[in-house]
């Protein structure tokens, strides 16, 4: 269900992931790569420096950053507390994986595993032997100087409070951020404040387009209310005429792709919530409360209205206004229980209706691959089949489709374990006509990475929040992104 949205996100937001939070960590790995090359470090030595550097940054953040202040605290600040004795850091104990009671990260390459993909896209660092190596963009001297004290401190098994206090400029909330000018150029695809498309790769141009779209959305809607970055984009791009009529937005590459992605995400999230709720209905994690197929069908049938599907469709909000998408999904979700099965079925029906309303790039992105199971086109065809039947008949079909899709995924991911026995990666299993579960499913929305892009734009000095929480475009952002003030 999530694959079409994830594919579109990878295309539209290259260089940012759902787990990358700080511009500063990108340049940390650029500095580590340059350090490893300058000192001819092998993978083992590079990994040792990497893990210790991440531990030192976490300790510095824990001692110097405010947990309630923007932009937050460094990675592993909670885990590193086990290795802090007052303001003394036992670096070696925190960084070890072997024989460690409280490793700051269970992953061999620490947080580099989160940043390596985006760093490779930005070409600030590349992965070799699970450690960073220099990328096409050389580590600037000011970045090497910024992290030189950390790399030096990483060589010591214990750091006292005095040395940790000297590293305060490396805290996430430090007032000086020497990494910002260079990274701002990479994220906005500019040199000396100017964008020349011929100098940049397709990934760079698409990333710039996303920042331009977000910046313009803030210009148009940042003062509407205290919303997240994604909601500003929805207001400007997903709904209404601005994506096609605004003089800036209509010139932003892939802006209608964003429309399709943001609208599709409503359907994907509705499916996720329905599936998670169905799994929760089965009972306890250890399979004590199994269910029959009829019982699972009844879970969705019972709350449905006793009307025809056509009558249900007639009660939905308008999906178009003046030839542009109307905010029907927002109307349905407003003040509603997001886990309510009826709410999520209504969102699916809205998605099915939009199949015949969207066109061009918006429709292509909205639909995804034509053979994707449970996509809006699938729902549109169900609407045609069930229009004059009770909506409860449709509910039966939806349960059957979800169970069938779960089975298809489980079979596709089945593989032998270390003992040669087949292992099925599924939380829902059927035995003798009864369904039981081994765990629950998550029902969170698939992130579009606009939240991360907005936070990065703040860190780069392009966007900002006013004292009342509303958002605005900074003059530098207007200049670099060419989106007006």
C-alpha positions as CSV (number, residue, x, y, z in Angstrom):
1,X,0.0,0.0,0.0
2,X,2.8,2.4,0.9
3,X,5.1,1.7,-2.1
4,X,3.6,4.2,-4.5
5,X,4.0,7.1,-2.0
6,X,7.5,6.0,-1.0
7,X,8.6,5.8,-4.7
8,X,7.3,9.3,-5.4
9,X,8.9,10.7,-2.2
10,X,12.3,9.3,-3.2
11,X,11.9,11.1,-6.5
12,X,10.7,14.4,-5.2
13,X,12.8,14.8,-2.0
14,X,16.3,13.3,-2.8
15,X,18.9,13.8,-0.1
16,X,16.4,13.9,2.8
17,X,15.0,11.0,4.6
18,X,12.5,10.5,7.4
19,X,15.3,9.9,9.9
20,X,17.7,12.7,9.0
21,X,17.1,15.6,11.4
22,X,20.2,17.9,11.3
23,X,22.2,19.6,8.7
24,X,25.2,19.4,11.1
25,X,25.3,15.6,10.9
26,X,25.7,15.7,7.2
27,X,28.9,17.7,7.6
28,X,30.0,15.5,10.5
29,X,30.2,12.6,8.1
30,X,31.9,14.7,5.4
31,X,34.5,15.6,8.0
32,X,34.9,12.0,9.1
33,X,35.4,11.0,5.5
34,X,38.0,13.6,5.0
35,X,39.7,12.7,8.2
36,X,39.9,9.0,7.3
37,X,41.4,9.9,3.9
38,X,43.9,12.3,5.3
39,X,45.1,9.8,7.9
40,X,44.8,6.7,5.7
41,X,42.4,5.0,8.2
42,X,41.1,1.6,7.4
43,X,37.4,0.6,8.0
44,X,38.0,-0.6,11.5
45,X,39.8,2.6,12.6
46,X,37.3,4.8,10.8
47,X,34.4,3.0,12.5
48,X,36.1,3.5,15.9
49,X,36.4,7.3,15.3
50,X,32.9,7.5,13.9
51,X,31.2,5.8,16.9
52,X,33.2,7.8,19.4
53,X,32.5,11.1,17.6
54,X,28.8,10.4,17.6
55,X,29.0,9.6,21.4
56,X,30.9,12.9,22.0
57,X,28.3,14.9,20.1
58,X,25.5,13.2,22.0
59,X,27.2,14.1,25.3
60,X,27.8,17.7,24.3
61,X,24.1,18.0,23.3
62,X,22.9,16.5,26.5
63,X,25.0,18.9,28.6
64,X,24.5,22.1,26.5
65,X,21.1,21.8,24.7
66,X,17.6,22.6,26.0
67,X,15.3,19.6,25.3
68,X,12.4,22.0,24.7
69,X,14.2,24.4,22.4
70,X,14.5,24.3,18.6
71,X,15.9,22.5,16.7
72,X,16.0,19.8,19.4
73,X,18.8,17.7,20.7
74,X,21.4,15.4,19.1
75,X,21.0,11.8,18.3
76,X,21.4,9.3,21.2
77,X,21.2,12.0,24.0
78,X,19.1,9.6,26.1
79,X,21.3,6.6,25.5
80,X,24.5,8.3,26.3
81,X,23.4,9.2,29.8
82,X,24.4,5.8,30.9
83,X,28.0,6.7,30.2
84,X,28.0,10.1,31.8
85,X,29.2,10.4,35.4
86,X,28.1,13.9,36.2
87,X,29.9,15.8,33.4
88,X,32.5,13.1,32.8
89,X,32.0,11.0,29.7
90,X,33.3,7.5,29.4
91,X,33.6,7.6,25.7
92,X,35.0,4.1,25.2
93,X,32.3,2.5,27.2
94,X,29.6,4.4,25.4
95,X,31.0,3.7,21.9
96,X,31.6,-0.1,22.3
97,X,29.2,-2.6,20.9
98,X,30.8,-5.7,22.3
99,X,30.3,-6.3,26.0
100,X,28.4,-3.0,26.3
101,X,25.5,-2.8,28.8
102,X,24.1,0.3,27.2
103,X,25.4,0.9,23.6
104,X,24.4,4.3,22.3
105,X,23.4,2.6,19.0
106,X,23.0,-1.1,18.2
107,X,23.9,-0.5,14.6
108,X,27.5,-1.1,13.7
109,X,27.9,2.2,11.8
110,X,25.8,4.2,14.3
111,X,23.8,7.1,12.8
112,X,25.8,7.0,9.6
113,X,23.4,4.2,8.6
114,X,20.7,6.9,8.6
115,X,22.6,9.6,6.8
116,X,24.6,7.6,4.3
117,X,21.9,7.4,1.7
118,X,21.1,11.1,1.8
119,X,24.8,12.0,2.0
120,X,25.5,9.9,-1.1
121,X,22.7,11.7,-3.0
122,X,24.2,15.1,-1.9
123,X,27.7,13.7,-2.6
124,X,29.0,15.2,0.6
125,X,30.2,11.7,1.7
126,X,30.0,8.2,0.3
127,X,29.8,4.8,1.9
128,X,32.7,2.4,1.8
129,X,32.9,-0.5,4.2
130,X,30.1,0.9,6.3
131,X,32.0,4.1,7.0
132,X,32.0,7.5,5.3
133,X,34.6,8.4,2.7
134,X,35.0,11.7,0.8
135,X,32.3,12.6,-1.7
136,X,32.5,14.7,-4.9
137,X,31.9,17.8,-2.8
138,X,35.1,18.3,-0.7
139,X,34.8,18.9,3.0
140,X,35.3,22.7,3.3
141,X,38.2,23.9,5.6
142,X,35.8,25.6,8.0
143,X,33.9,22.2,8.5
144,X,37.2,20.4,9.1
145,X,38.1,23.0,11.7
146,X,34.6,22.8,13.3
147,X,35.0,19.0,14.0
148,X,38.7,18.9,14.6
149,X,38.2,19.2,18.4
150,X,35.6,16.3,18.3
151,X,37.9,14.1,16.3
152,X,40.7,14.8,18.8
153,X,38.5,14.1,21.8
154,X,37.3,10.9,20.2
155,X,40.8,9.5,20.8
156,X,40.4,9.6,24.6
157,X,38.6,6.9,26.6
158,X,37.4,9.5,29.1
159,X,36.5,13.2,28.7
160,X,36.2,15.4,31.7
161,X,33.7,18.2,32.1
162,X,36.2,20.9,31.2
163,X,36.8,19.4,27.7
164,X,33.1,18.8,27.2
165,X,32.5,22.4,28.0
166,X,35.1,23.4,25.4
167,X,33.0,21.5,22.8
168,X,29.9,23.6,23.4
169,X,30.1,25.1,19.9
170,X,29.2,21.7,18.6
171,X,25.8,21.6,20.4
172,X,22.8,21.5,18.2
173,X,21.5,24.8,19.5
174,X,24.9,26.6,19.3
175,X,24.5,30.1,17.9
176,X,27.2,29.7,15.3
177,X,26.7,27.2,12.5
178,X,29.6,27.4,10.1
179,X,28.2,24.5,8.1
180,X,25.1,26.4,7.0
181,X,26.4,28.5,4.0
182,X,27.9,25.6,2.1
183,X,25.0,23.2,2.9
184,X,22.5,25.9,2.0
185,X,24.1,26.0,-1.5
186,X,23.8,22.2,-1.9
187,X,20.2,22.0,-0.7
188,X,19.1,24.9,-2.9
189,X,21.3,24.1,-5.8
190,X,23.0,27.5,-5.9
191,X,26.5,28.9,-6.3
192,X,27.1,32.4,-4.9
193,X,23.4,32.8,-4.5
194,X,22.5,31.9,-8.1
195,X,20.9,28.8,-9.6
196,X,22.2,27.6,-13.0
197,X,20.3,24.4,-13.9
198,X,23.2,23.2,-16.1
199,X,25.5,23.0,-13.2
200,X,23.3,20.6,-11.2
201,X,22.2,17.0,-11.5
202,X,18.5,16.0,-11.8
203,X,18.4,15.1,-8.1
204,X,19.7,18.5,-7.1
205,X,17.1,20.2,-9.4
206,X,14.2,18.2,-7.9
207,X,15.3,18.9,-4.4
208,X,15.5,22.6,-5.2
209,X,12.0,22.4,-6.7
210,X,10.7,20.9,-3.4
211,X,12.2,23.7,-1.4
212,X,10.8,26.3,-3.8
213,X,7.3,24.7,-3.5
214,X,7.5,24.7,0.2
215,X,8.8,28.3,0.4
216,X,6.0,29.5,-1.8
217,X,3.4,27.6,0.2
218,X,4.7,29.4,3.3
219,X,4.4,32.8,1.5
220,X,0.8,32.0,0.6
221,X,-0.4,30.2,3.7
222,X,2.2,30.6,6.5
223,X,0.1,33.1,8.3
224,X,-3.2,31.1,8.0
225,X,-2.7,29.2,11.3
226,X,0.0,27.3,13.3
227,X,0.4,24.3,11.0
228,X,3.1,21.9,10.1
229,X,5.1,22.4,6.9
230,X,3.2,19.6,5.1
231,X,-0.1,21.3,5.8
232,X,1.1,24.5,4.3
233,X,2.0,22.6,1.2
234,X,-1.4,20.9,1.2
235,X,-3.1,24.3,1.3
236,X,-1.1,25.6,-1.6
237,X,-0.6,22.5,-3.8
238,X,-3.1,19.7,-3.0
239,X,-6.2,21.8,-2.8
240,X,-7.5,24.9,-4.7
241,X,-6.2,26.7,-7.9
242,X,-2.8,28.0,-6.7
243,X,-0.7,25.1,-8.0
244,X,-1.9,26.0,-11.5
245,X,-2.6,29.7,-11.2
246,X,0.0,31.2,-8.9
247,X,2.8,32.8,-11.0
248,X,5.5,31.1,-8.9
249,X,4.0,27.7,-8.2
250,X,2.9,27.0,-11.7
251,X,6.6,27.3,-12.8
252,X,7.9,24.9,-10.1
253,X,8.9,21.6,-11.6
254,X,6.9,18.6,-10.3
255,X,4.4,20.8,-8.4
256,X,1.5,18.7,-9.8
257,X,3.4,15.6,-8.9
258,X,3.3,16.9,-5.3
259,X,-0.5,17.4,-5.7
260,X,-0.9,13.7,-6.6
261,X,1.4,12.6,-3.9
262,X,-0.3,14.6,-1.1
263,X,-3.8,13.4,-2.2
264,X,-2.7,9.8,-2.6
265,X,-1.2,9.8,0.9
266,X,-4.7,10.2,2.4
267,X,-5.8,6.9,0.8
268,X,-2.6,5.1,1.8
269,X,-3.0,6.4,5.4
270,X,-6.6,5.3,5.5
271,X,-5.6,1.8,4.4
272,X,-2.9,1.6,7.0
273,X,-5.3,2.7,9.8
274,X,-8.0,0.2,8.6
275,X,-5.5,-2.7,8.5
276,X,-4.0,-1.8,11.9
277,X,-7.5,-1.6,13.4
278,X,-8.5,-4.9,11.9
279,X,-5.4,-6.5,13.4
280,X,-6.0,-5.0,16.8
281,X,-9.5,-6.5,16.7
282,X,-8.1,-10.0,16.6
283,X,-7.0,-9.9,20.2
284,X,-3.8,-10.4,22.3
285,X,-0.3,-10.6,20.9
286,X,0.0,-14.3,21.8
287,X,-2.9,-15.3,19.7
288,X,-5.3,-16.2,22.5
289,X,-8.3,-14.4,20.9
290,X,-8.4,-15.7,17.4
291,X,-11.2,-14.8,15.0
292,X,-13.1,-16.3,12.1
293,X,-13.4,-14.7,8.7
294,X,-17.1,-13.8,9.5
295,X,-16.0,-12.1,12.8
296,X,-13.4,-10.1,11.0
297,X,-15.9,-9.0,8.3
298,X,-18.4,-8.1,11.0
299,X,-15.8,-5.8,12.6
300,X,-16.0,-3.5,9.6
301,X,-19.6,-4.2,8.5
302,X,-21.3,-3.4,11.9
303,X,-20.3,0.3,12.1
304,X,-21.2,1.0,8.4
305,X,-24.5,2.8,7.7
306,X,-27.5,0.7,6.6
307,X,-27.6,2.5,3.2
308,X,-26.6,1.8,-0.4
309,X,-23.1,2.8,-1.4
310,X,-24.6,5.4,-3.8
311,X,-26.3,7.1,-0.9
312,X,-23.1,7.0,1.1
313,X,-21.3,8.6,-1.9
314,X,-23.9,11.3,-2.1
315,X,-23.2,12.3,1.5
316,X,-19.5,12.9,0.8
317,X,-18.1,16.4,0.6
318,X,-17.5,17.9,-2.8
319,X,-14.2,16.8,-4.2
320,X,-13.9,19.5,-6.9
321,X,-14.5,23.3,-6.8
322,X,-14.1,25.5,-9.9
323,X,-12.2,22.7,-11.7
324,X,-9.7,22.2,-8.9
325,X,-9.5,19.7,-6.0
326,X,-11.6,20.8,-3.0
327,X,-10.4,19.9,0.5
328,X,-12.8,17.0,1.0
329,X,-10.3,14.9,2.9
330,X,-9.7,17.8,5.3
331,X,-13.4,18.1,5.9
332,X,-13.8,14.4,6.7
333,X,-10.8,14.4,9.0
334,X,-11.8,17.6,10.8
335,X,-12.6,16.8,14.5
336,X,-12.9,13.1,13.6
337,X,-11.4,10.1,15.2
338,X,-8.7,9.1,12.8
339,X,-9.1,5.4,13.8
340,X,-12.8,5.3,13.1
341,X,-13.3,2.7,10.3
342,X,-16.2,4.7,8.8
343,X,-13.9,7.8,8.5
344,X,-11.3,5.8,6.7
345,X,-13.7,4.1,4.3
346,X,-15.0,7.5,3.4
347,X,-11.4,8.6,2.7
348,X,-11.0,5.6,0.4
349,X,-14.1,6.6,-1.4
350,X,-12.9,10.1,-1.9
351,X,-9.7,8.7,-3.4
352,X,-11.7,6.5,-5.8
353,X,-13.7,9.5,-6.9
354,X,-10.5,11.5,-7.6
355,X,-9.4,8.9,-10.2
356,X,-11.8,10.5,-12.7
357,X,-11.0,14.1,-11.7
358,X,-7.3,14.4,-11.7
359,X,-5.2,14.6,-14.9
360,X,-1.7,14.8,-16.2
361,X,1.2,14.5,-13.7
362,X,-1.1,14.8,-10.7
363,X,-3.1,11.8,-11.8
364,X,0.0,9.8,-12.8
365,X,1.5,10.3,-9.4
366,X,-1.8,9.8,-7.6
367,X,-2.4,6.4,-9.2
368,X,1.2,5.1,-9.1
369,X,1.9,1.9,-10.9
370,X,-1.3,0.5,-12.5
371,X,-0.8,-2.9,-11.0
372,X,-0.5,-1.7,-7.4
373,X,-3.1,-3.5,-5.3
374,X,-5.6,-1.4,-3.4
375,X,-4.8,1.8,-5.3
376,X,-7.4,4.4,-6.0
377,X,-8.2,2.9,-9.4
378,X,-9.0,-0.4,-7.6
379,X,-11.4,1.5,-5.3
380,X,-12.9,3.3,-8.2
381,X,-13.8,0.0,-9.9
382,X,-15.2,-1.3,-6.6
383,X,-17.4,1.8,-6.5
384,X,-18.7,1.0,-10.0
385,X,-19.4,-2.7,-8.9
386,X,-21.0,-1.9,-5.6
387,X,-22.8,1.4,-6.3
388,X,-26.3,0.1,-6.0
389,X,-25.5,-2.5,-3.3
390,X,-25.4,-2.0,0.5
391,X,-22.3,-0.2,1.7
392,X,-21.9,-3.2,4.1
393,X,-21.3,-5.5,1.1
394,X,-18.4,-3.2,0.2
395,X,-17.1,-3.5,3.8
396,X,-17.0,-7.3,3.4
397,X,-15.0,-7.0,0.2
398,X,-12.6,-4.5,1.8
399,X,-11.8,-6.9,4.6
400,X,-11.3,-9.8,2.2
401,X,-9.0,-7.6,0.0
402,X,-6.9,-6.6,3.0
403,X,-6.5,-10.2,4.2
404,X,-5.6,-11.3,0.6
405,X,-3.1,-8.5,0.2
406,X,-1.5,-9.3,3.6
407,X,-1.2,-12.9,2.5
408,X,0.4,-11.9,-0.8
409,X,3.0,-9.8,0.9
410,X,3.7,-12.5,3.5
411,X,4.3,-15.1,0.7
412,X,6.5,-12.7,-1.2
413,X,8.7,-12.0,1.8
414,X,8.9,-15.6,3.0
415,X,12.5,-16.9,3.2
416,X,14.5,-19.6,5.0
417,X,16.0,-18.9,8.4
418,X,19.4,-20.0,9.6
419,X,18.2,-23.6,10.1
420,X,16.6,-23.8,6.6
421,X,13.0,-23.5,7.9
422,X,10.7,-21.1,6.1
423,X,10.0,-18.0,8.0
424,X,6.9,-16.0,7.3
425,X,7.2,-12.2,8.0
426,X,3.6,-11.5,8.9
427,X,1.7,-10.6,12.1
428,X,-1.6,-12.2,11.0
429,X,-1.8,-15.9,10.3
430,X,-4.7,-18.3,9.4
431,X,-5.0,-21.8,10.7
432,X,-8.1,-24.0,10.3
433,X,-10.2,-21.1,9.2
434,X,-9.3,-19.0,12.3
435,X,-7.1,-15.9,12.2
436,X,-4.6,-15.1,15.0
437,X,-1.9,-12.5,15.3
438,X,1.6,-12.3,16.7
439,X,1.7,-8.6,17.0
440,X,0.0,-5.3,16.2
441,X,0.6,-3.1,13.1
442,X,1.5,0.6,13.1
443,X,-1.2,3.0,11.9
444,X,0.9,6.2,11.5
445,X,0.8,8.2,8.3
446,X,3.5,7.7,5.8
447,X,5.7,10.8,6.1
448,X,6.2,12.9,2.9
449,X,9.5,14.3,4.3
450,X,8.1,17.8,4.0
451,X,8.4,18.0,7.8
452,X,12.1,17.3,7.5
453,X,12.5,19.6,4.5
454,X,10.9,22.5,6.5
455,X,13.1,21.9,9.5
456,X,16.1,21.9,7.2
457,X,14.9,25.1,5.6
458,X,14.8,26.6,9.1
459,X,18.3,25.4,9.9
460,X,19.5,26.8,6.6
461,X,18.0,30.3,7.3
462,X,15.4,30.1,4.6
463,X,12.2,29.7,6.6
464,X,11.3,30.7,10.2
465,X,8.6,30.6,12.8
466,X,7.1,33.8,14.3
467,X,6.6,34.1,18.0
468,X,2.9,33.1,17.6
469,X,4.0,29.9,15.8
470,X,3.0,30.9,12.3
471,X,5.6,30.6,9.5
472,X,7.3,33.0,7.1
473,X,9.9,33.1,4.4
474,X,13.1,34.9,5.3
475,X,14.6,37.4,2.8
476,X,17.5,35.1,2.0
477,X,15.0,32.3,1.3
478,X,13.1,34.5,-1.1
479,X,16.3,35.4,-2.9
480,X,17.8,31.9,-3.2
481,X,14.6,30.1,-4.0
482,X,13.2,32.8,-6.2
483,X,9.7,32.6,-4.8
484,X,8.9,36.2,-3.8
485,X,8.3,37.6,-0.4
